[in-house]
Amino acid sequence: MSIAKFHLREPKNEPYLSYAPGTPEREALQAELKRLKSQTIEIPAIIGGKEFKTGNTYDVVCPHNHGHVLAKAHLCGEKEVAMAIDASKKAQKDWADLPWEERAAVFNKAADLIAGRYRNLMNASTMLGQSKTAQQAEIEAAGELCDFFRFNSWYYQRLIEDQPYSPDGMWNRVEYRPLEGFVFGVSPFNFTAIAGNIPGAPALCGNVVLWKPSPTAFYSNYFLMTILQEAGLPDGVINFLPGMGADVGDPALASPDLSGLHFTGSAGTFHHLWKTIGNNIETYKTYPRIVGETGGKDFIFAHESADPVVIATAAIRAAYEYQGQKCSAASRMYVPQSLWSDT
């Protein structure tokens, strides 16, 4: 038994690389893009640390070039969901009993791998599979994903250190424990970083997760899952289930062991999931916790001292970059009357 108090220092945001012409990172990224485009891989389910190929495959293509098949993903269904639930149950106690710093070490190691050895892989797979530019991929598939894993660990440390007031003669204490069943994680197509955070955040807190990635993000998400395994994630803690919505979602939500939903995606899908959980509420062993993020209404607030040309450029990029397919896309703008004619 180790008797020590461990402390994570406050992390810093992962620095972004420029990929400007002539830079070594640009050359390395171009080489990785060429390597990935030269092959068609198979994407299996990963359940209990083992790969499973169902034979029911789905072509993963470049959204900007539908004729280019990047991978063939083996789709999961009710059978694979049941296997994943069993695997999560087997992993649950040991993972929950692991000291928090050991769990945090896995995700900090994953962040280091993404920032270094696998930076080009994460960026290139996001560019090809989700049609992002080098800058867009660098900001989130490398930078923000590293930040999620590092800052989540640091904030979790702060959370468990926060204890209630104790008057004289009393010692009030709070222990944070994971949920008693599994968390169903449903991640979106548009941000690789969020795809990592959907299963990563609950797993860091000691939970076991069934992760259903978006079909249009299978490619980068599969590579991310393999990086988590390399970082030391124990078998069965996160189970990677590529599949279509209802094929994975219906049996997962029907399980009495469902204890949580962690979701990012459309409002319509979230409404459906929430309603389904409500309709099944009497079948669950515990009340499932529901955490969801849907579309937002991001805004631009222009100060009267701002440069109209800069505002116009920023507004167009904010609204239409990546075809506006992100919750942070600007959809409203507040401009002072003194600038309106110039903008």
Buried (B, 14 or more C-beta within 10 A) or exposed (E): EEEEEEEBEEBEEBEEBEBEEEEEBBEBBBEBBEEBBEEEBEBBBBBBBEEBEBEEBBEBBBEEEEEEEBBBBBBBBBEBBBBBBBBBBEBBEEBBEBEBBBBBBBBBBBBBBBBEEBBBBBBBBBBBBBBBBBEBBBBBBBBBBBBBBBBBBBBBBEEEEEEEEEEEEEEEEEEEEBBEBBBBBBBBBBBBBBBBBBBBBBBBBBBBBBBBBBBBBBBBBBBBBBBBBEBEBBBBBBBBBBBBBEBBBEBBBBBEBBBBBBBBBEEEBBEBBBEBBEEBEEEBEEEBBBBBBBEEEBEBEBEEEBEBEEBEEBBEEBBEBBEEBBBEBBBEBEBEEEBEEEB
